[in-house]
């Protein structure tokens, strides 16, 4: 069992976004470069991307968490997650299970359509008609499954949203990181849902501003996720018994504050 404690109801979504904006804009060159490389590594390298997701995102979290404490940060720190490559890779793979299943289903549909279109060439019309009906039915069924998987994927992603930084920061085993993340996420589900909605709006604004807007929006979203993690798992100085927790508003959270 691990001893990592989490706060409940600690996420302040508005502060996550505003503080993330402050971090990104005050060191824009760094976050722009790290953001572009992060997107390329986890999205644009076939097959390899799914293996790099955990380590690369851990590096982004590392930079944001240091920067939020006003500690020195540099571009090379984005590869910090590669020091714990195996556990972070496995956690990343587990987080991506729903999207991997959805991708496999999409490939199945595409291959079936390709085979069906080739097999129907030169045959009688009624064979082609039957084939079209069959593939239409299969496509509708798979579309329903994909929608269900998308909904389940959101829940899965929210539940495991803290697993990567937990492995990075606390050296937890994979099982402990996953279970701790699930408990912490559902203890902060309201704040996480609102944060996702706000991040969707940030992404939309970035899309409206064309590509240049997304180059700002995506780093802000990643940074906001890291700051939400810090609100749920406050930072404690290491090195002795005199470990004083930070004030409740240190990272924009409201947990423990008096009303």
N, C-alpha and C positions, 0 to 999 in steps of 0.2 A: 504493500500500500504506500502511496505517496502522501506527503504532508503539505502539499500545495493547497492553500485555501483561496477561495474566490468570494467576491462580494456579490450580493444579490440586489437586483434592481439598481445597478450602479451606472448603467450606460446613459449618458446624456447625448443623444444623437446630434443635436444642433452644435454642441461644443466639439464633438468629434470632427464634424465637417469644417467648422470655422477654425479650429486649431490646426487641422490638416492643411487648410488653405494657407494659414500663416507660415507653417513649416515649409511648404512647397514654394511659396512666393519669395520667402527670404533667402532661399538657396536654390533658385529655380534651375540654374545650369546643372547642378548635381542631380536633382530629381528628374529633370528632363532626360538626361543621359541614362540614368539608372532605369527610368520608366520605359524608355525605348528598348533597351537591352532586355529588360524583363519580359516585355511583350513578345519580342522576337524569340526568346528562348522557350517561353511556355506556350506559344501559339503558332509559331511559323516553322518549326522543325519537325517534320512528320516522324511519328513514333518516338523520337527522342524527347519531344516536349513533355510527354506524360511522365517520363522518368525524371525530368528536371523541375517539375512544378514545385514540389516540396522544398528542395534545397534553394531554388531561386527566390521563392516567396519568403523563405526564412531570411535570406540576405536583405531583402527589402524591409522586412520587419526590424531586423537588426539596426539598420540605418535610422529608421524612424524613431525607434525606442531610444537610441543614443541621442539623436538630435533633440528629442523632446526633453532630455535632461541637460541640454546645452553642452553636450560632450562633443569632441571633434569627430567629424564624419568625412569620409572620402569615398570615391567611386569604388575602389577595390574591395570595400567592405560588403558589397553586394554578393560576393562569393563566399561570405562567412559560412553560409549554410552547407557548403561542400565539405566542411570539416566534420559534419555529421551526416554525410551523404546517404548512407544506407537507411537509417531510421526515418530521415526526412523524406527520402524517396518513397518508402513504403507508406508513410502517412499520406503523402500526396496522392499516391495511387488509390488508396482507400477513399480519399475525399472525391476522387474523380470517377468512382464506380458508376454512378448514374449516367454521367455523360459518355462514358465508354460504352455502356449498354445501348444508349440511344444512337451512338455513332455506328455500332455494329448492326443495329436494326436498319439504319439508313442505308448502309452498304448492302445489306441483304435485299432491300427493296430495289436498289439501283441495279444490282446484278440480276435479280429476277426479271426486271423489265428488259434488260439488255438481252438475256437469254430468250425471253418470250418474243421479243421483236424479231430476233434472228430466226427463231424456230417457226414463226408464222409466215415467213416469206415464201411465196409460191404455192401456198396451200389454199384449199377452198375457203370461201368467205366465212362459212359458218364456223370453221375452226378458229379463224382469226377473231370472230365475234365472241366466241366462247372464251378464248384466251383473254381478250380485253375485259370481259365481265369478271373473270377469275382474278385478274391482276387488280382490277378496280376494287373488288371486295377485300383482297389482301391489303391493298394500300390504305383503305379506310380503317381496317382493323389495326394496322400498324400505326396509323396516325393517332388513333385513340390511345394506344399503348404509349406512344411517344409523349402525348399530353400528360398522361398519368405519371410517366417517368419524370417529366419536367417538374411537375408539382412535388413529387417525392424527392427529386434532386434538390429543390430549394430547401426542403426540410433537412435533408441530409447535409447540405452545405452549411446551413445555419448551425446544426448540431455539432459539426466538427470544425467550426470556424476558428477555434482557439488551439487546435491540436498542433499545428506547425510551430507557432511561437512557444508552446509549452515544451516541446522537445528541444527547441533551440535554447531556451532560457533556463530550463530546470532539469535538463537531462532525464526527463521521464522516459520510461519504456513506452513502446508504441501503445500497448493496451491501456496503460495508466493515462497517457496523454489523451487518448480517444474518450475514455470514460470521464475524465476530468472536464474535457471540453463539453461533452454532452450535458453534464450536470450544470456547469457554469452557463451554458447557452440557454437552457430552459429556465434557469433562475433569472435570466435577463432577456427573456423572449420578447417582451414588449419593446424594449429599447432597440433590440436587434432588428425587429420588423420595421420600426420607424426609420432606423439607420439605412436599411435596404431601400426604402422608399425615397429617402433623401438622396442616396447615392444614384438611384435611377434618374432622379431629376437632374443631378449634376451631369450624368452621362448624356442625358437628353440635351442639356444646354451646350455641352461640348460638341454633340453631333450637329446641332443647329449652327454652331460656329465653325462648321466643317472640320477638317483634320487638325488644324491648329488648336481648336478648342479641346479636342480629345487628348491632345498631348499634355494639356493641363488637367483635364478632368480625371483621367485614369490615375496619374500619380496621387491626386487628392483622394480618390476613392481608396486606393491601397493604403495611404497614410491614415485615413479615417478608420479603417479596419484595425490597424495597429494600435491606434489610440483607444479604440473601444476595448481591445484586449487589455491595455494598461489600466483602464478604469476598472475592469473586472478583476485583474490580478495586479494590485499595486506593487510598485517597486520598493524593495528593501535593500539598504546598503549592507554589503557583506563585510565580515571582518570583526566579529565579536558579538557580545551580548547586547551592546547598546545599539539596537536597531529600532529607530523611531519611524513609524509609518508616516508617509507624506500627508499633508493636509488633504481633506476630501476634494478640494477644487484644483489640486495640482495638475491634473490631466483633463480638467473639464467636467469631472463627474460630480454627482450630487449625493452619492452614498455617504451616509454618516453626518450630513450637514443638518443643522437645526433649522426648523421652520417656525 
